[in-house]
Amino acid sequence: MSWRVLITARTLDEVGADALELLERSGCDLIIPSRYGPHRPETLIPLLEGADAVLASMDHFHDSVLESKEARNLKVISRWGVGYDAIDVPAASRQGIVVAYTPGLLNEAVADFAFGLLLAIARRIHIGHLQMSQGEWKTPWGHDVHGKTLGIIGCGRIGSAMARRASGFNMRLLSYDLCINTEAESLGVQFVSLDTLLAESDFLSLHAALTSQNRGLIDEEQLWRMKPTAYIINTARGALIDEAALLRALHENWIAGAALDAFLVEPLPAEHPLRKAPNVLLTPHLASFARGTGERVSLCAAQAIVDLQHGRKPQFVVNPEVFDSSALRVAVQ
């Protein structure tokens, strides 16, 4: 049975050769739009006409999208990556649409990048490079990393991987998480309150999934609780931080700086004030962009579609309850 598969994840264009080949071997008809995602509802809905599956970017699958007539054939949204906060999962389940994702595959790559940002912002590596490329020779002072305190918000798979890297620098490890991770505790992570974490951390690294409860978690009040010598590193979701409050904190030196790979609006607008803020290191959501990892994630996301096409449950599903629903749009074994 041939399926029409919409590809909105631009990563497939660069690290998805094996994944695309898998889909084609399975008899899928690939739909490549003129522009990759993330798409908002107004541009996403027309693309869904006739699609059985989407190998998805961070496209906005709101209830209005999932309930549209254009999405009537849609059976699965397979997310490239681990974040699915842009998908209305309950609405997908009501419509009988499976939501698949790729947990666990990005852990090491994202933790590598997050710790790289920590080192770079603390030791002014990016400033040194910029000055050298402009013909200057200056020696900006940074801060020590070894022996300092790392606070981790969200100590799941990626947060634990971050802790492993920090332990090699003899860092004291604190975490704030609603669920205590025994693996993290075995690495020496101490679980504390958010107030304690903010007050005692020299580096604050965000690794929490975005929920309605933690949106804007780091706001003006929380920023004031941090040390004036502390840094924020965010490779999770931009909406975890109140960007307006962070801008004030950077301009008024409430904290020492921030290294940001995720933003409230992506791509970050060219005139966004964060681009001109002092003491920042900005990257365009690059944490998962390691080629080997990207190839494995692409293949896993494609495999989920092929599995459903052939009546098998994918390995990683966000809404497994959908398989017990009479609304399920595909027969599974």
C-alpha positions in Angstrom: 0.0 0.0 0.0 1.5 3.3 -1.1 1.5 6.2 1.3 2.0 9.9 0.6 4.5 11.3 3.0 5.0 15.0 3.6 8.6 16.0 4.6 8.7 19.2 6.5 11.9 18.5 8.5 14.7 20.3 6.6 17.3 18.0 8.2 16.2 15.3 5.8 17.7 17.3 3.0 21.2 17.1 4.5 21.4 14.0 6.7 18.3 12.0 5.6 19.5 10.1 2.5 19.1 6.7 4.2 15.7 7.7 5.7 14.4 8.9 2.3 15.6 5.7 0.7 13.8 3.6 3.3 10.6 5.4 2.7 10.9 5.1 -1.1 11.7 1.3 -0.8 8.6 1.0 1.2 6.6 2.4 -1.7 6.0 5.9 -0.2 5.4 8.8 -2.5 7.4 11.7 -1.0 6.0 15.2 -0.9 8.8 17.8 -0.6 7.3 21.3 -0.1 8.9 24.4 -1.6 9.8 25.5 1.9 10.6 23.2 4.9 9.2 23.8 8.3 8.5 24.8 10.9 5.1 25.7 9.4 2.4 27.6 11.1 -1.2 26.4 10.6 -2.0 28.7 7.7 0.9 27.3 5.6 0.7 23.7 7.0 -2.9 23.0 6.3 -2.7 23.2 2.5 0.4 20.9 2.5 -1.6 18.2 4.3 -4.0 17.5 1.4 -3.8 13.8 0.6 -0.9 13.2 3.0 -0.9 9.9 5.0 2.1 10.8 7.1 4.3 13.7 8.0 8.0 13.5 8.8 7.7 16.7 10.8 9.7 19.7 11.8 8.4 21.7 14.8 5.3 22.4 12.8 2.3 23.8 14.6 -0.2 20.9 14.6 -3.0 22.8 16.5 -6.4 21.2 16.8 -7.7 23.3 13.9 -5.0 21.7 11.7 -5.7 18.2 12.8 -9.5 18.6 12.4 -9.2 20.2 9.0 -10.5 18.4 5.9 -7.1 18.6 4.4 -5.8 16.4 7.2 -8.5 13.8 6.8 -6.1 11.1 5.5 -3.4 11.8 8.0 -2.4 8.7 10.1 0.9 9.6 11.7 3.0 12.6 12.6 6.6 11.4 13.1 8.6 14.1 14.8 12.3 14.6 13.9 13.6 14.9 17.5 12.2 14.7 21.0 10.1 17.9 21.4 6.4 17.6 20.6 5.1 20.7 22.4 4.0 22.2 19.0 1.6 19.2 18.5 -1.8 19.1 20.2 -1.4 15.5 21.3 -4.9 15.1 22.8 -6.4 16.4 19.6 -4.3 14.0 17.5 -5.5 11.1 19.7 -9.2 12.2 19.2 -8.6 12.2 15.5 -7.0 8.7 15.6 -3.6 10.1 14.5 -0.4 8.5 15.9 2.3 10.9 17.2 5.8 9.3 17.0 9.1 10.8 18.1 12.8 9.9 18.6 13.7 9.9 22.3 17.1 9.0 23.5 18.9 9.5 20.2 19.8 13.1 20.8 21.1 12.9 24.3 24.8 12.9 23.8 24.8 15.3 20.9 22.8 17.9 22.8 24.8 17.5 26.0 28.0 17.9 24.0 26.7 21.1 22.6 25.3 22.4 25.9 28.6 21.9 27.7 30.4 23.5 24.7 28.2 26.6 25.1 29.0 26.6 28.9 32.7 26.5 28.2 32.5 29.1 25.4 30.5 31.7 27.3 32.4 31.3 30.5 35.9 31.5 28.9 34.9 34.1 26.2 36.0 31.8 23.4 33.5 33.3 21.0 34.7 36.9 21.9 38.3 35.9 21.4 37.6 34.4 17.9 35.6 37.5 16.9 38.3 39.9 18.0 41.0 37.8 16.2 38.9 37.7 13.0 38.7 41.5 13.1 42.5 41.8 13.4 42.6 42.6 17.1 44.6 41.0 19.9 42.8 41.3 23.2 42.6 39.1 26.2 39.1 39.2 27.7 38.7 37.8 31.2 36.3 35.0 31.7 35.3 32.7 34.6 36.6 29.4 35.9 34.5 26.3 35.2 36.3 23.6 37.1 35.1 23.2 40.7 32.0 25.5 40.2 28.4 24.6 40.7 26.2 23.5 37.8 22.4 23.7 38.2 20.4 21.5 35.9 16.7 22.2 35.4 15.2 19.0 34.1 17.5 16.1 34.9 16.2 13.4 32.5 18.2 11.8 29.8 19.9 14.9 28.4 20.3 16.5 31.9 22.0 13.4 33.1 24.3 13.4 30.1 25.2 17.0 30.9 26.0 16.0 34.5 28.4 13.3 33.3 30.3 15.9 31.4 30.4 18.3 34.3 31.6 15.6 36.6 34.8 15.5 34.6 35.4 19.1 35.5 34.9 18.4 39.2 31.8 20.5 39.3 29.3 20.4 42.1 26.0 19.2 40.6 22.5 20.4 41.6 19.2 19.8 39.9 15.6 20.9 40.1 13.1 18.4 38.7 9.7 17.2 39.7 10.9 13.6 39.4 14.1 12.5 41.1 16.4 10.6 38.8 18.2 7.8 40.6 20.7 7.5 37.7 21.5 11.2 38.1 21.9 10.8 41.9 24.5 8.0 41.2 26.5 10.6 39.3 26.5 12.9 42.3 23.6 15.1 41.4 21.8 16.6 44.4 18.1 17.4 43.9 17.1 20.7 45.5 14.4 23.3 45.4 14.3 25.8 42.6 15.2 28.7 45.0 18.3 26.8 46.2 19.3 25.9 42.7 19.1 29.5 41.5 20.9 30.9 44.5 23.8 28.5 44.5 24.5 27.8 40.8 27.4 29.4 38.9 25.9 27.9 35.7 22.3 27.1 35.0 21.6 24.7 32.2 18.0 24.1 31.0 17.0 20.6 29.8 13.3 20.5 30.7 10.5 19.7 28.2 8.2 22.6 27.7 4.8 22.3 29.4 2.0 24.7 30.3 3.3 24.6 33.9 6.9 25.6 33.2 6.4 28.1 30.4 8.3 31.3 31.5 9.8 29.4 34.4 12.9 31.7 34.4 11.3 35.1 34.8 12.4 38.4 36.4 11.9 37.1 39.9 14.0 34.0 39.2 16.7 36.0 37.5 17.1 38.2 40.5 17.7 35.1 42.6 20.7 34.1 40.6 24.3 35.2 41.4 25.5 38.2 39.4 28.4 36.0 38.3 26.1 33.2 37.0 25.4 32.2 33.4 22.3 30.6 31.8 22.7 28.0 29.1 19.5 27.0 27.2 19.4 24.2 24.6 15.9 23.1 25.5 13.0 25.5 24.6 13.0 29.2 24.3 9.7 29.6 26.1 11.2 28.3 29.3 12.7 31.8 29.7 10.9 35.1 29.8 13.0 36.8 27.1 12.0 40.3 28.1 13.2 39.7 31.6 16.4 38.1 30.4 17.1 41.2 28.2 16.8 43.4 31.3 19.0 41.1 33.3 21.7 41.2 30.6 21.6 45.0 30.1 21.5 45.7 33.8 24.1 43.0 34.8 21.8 41.0 37.1 23.7 37.9 35.7 27.0 37.5 33.9 25.6 36.2 30.6 23.6 33.7 28.6 24.3 31.1 25.9 21.1 30.5 24.0 20.3 27.9 21.4 16.5 28.1 21.6 14.2 31.0 21.4 10.5 31.9 21.8 10.2 32.6 18.1 12.3 30.7 15.6 14.0 31.6 13.4 15.0 34.5 15.6 13.9 37.7 13.8 16.8 39.7 12.4 16.0 42.7 14.5 15.3 40.9 17.7 16.9 42.7 20.6 18.7 39.6 21.9 20.9 39.9 18.8 22.3 43.2 20.2 22.3 42.2 23.9 25.5 42.3 25.9 27.2 39.1 27.2 25.3 36.6 25.0 26.3 33.8 22.8 23.6 32.9 20.3 23.3 29.9 18.1 20.5 28.9 15.7 19.1 25.8 17.4 22.2 23.8 16.6 22.4 21.4 19.5 21.2 18.3 17.6 23.1 19.1 14.4 25.8 16.4 14.6 25.8 14.4 11.4 26.0 10.9 12.8 23.2 11.7 15.3 21.1 13.4 12.6 21.3 10.4 10.3 20.2 8.1 13.1 17.3 10.3 14.1 16.2 10.7 10.5 16.2 6.9 10.0 14.3 6.4 13.3 11.6 9.0 12.3 11.2 7.3 8.9 11.0 3.8 10.4 8.0 4.9 12.5 6.1 5.7 9.3 7.1 2.5 7.6 6.1 0.5 10.7 2.6 1.9 10.7 2.3 1.6 6.9 2.9 -2.1 7.4 0.6 -2.5 10.4 3.2 -2.4 13.1 3.3 -0.1 16.2 6.3 2.2 16.1 8.9 1.9 18.8 8.5 5.4 20.2 5.0 6.8 20.4 3.9 9.9 22.4 0.2 8.8 22.5 0.0 5.0 22.8 -3.6 5.3 24.0 -4.6 6.0 20.4 -4.1 2.3 19.5 -7.1 1.5 21.7 -9.3 4.2 20.1 -12.0 3.4 17.6 -10.9 6.6 15.8 -7.5 5.0 14.9 -7.0 5.6 11.2 -4.6 2.7 10.5 -4.9 -1.0 11.2 -2.2 -2.4 13.5 -1.3 -5.9 14.5 
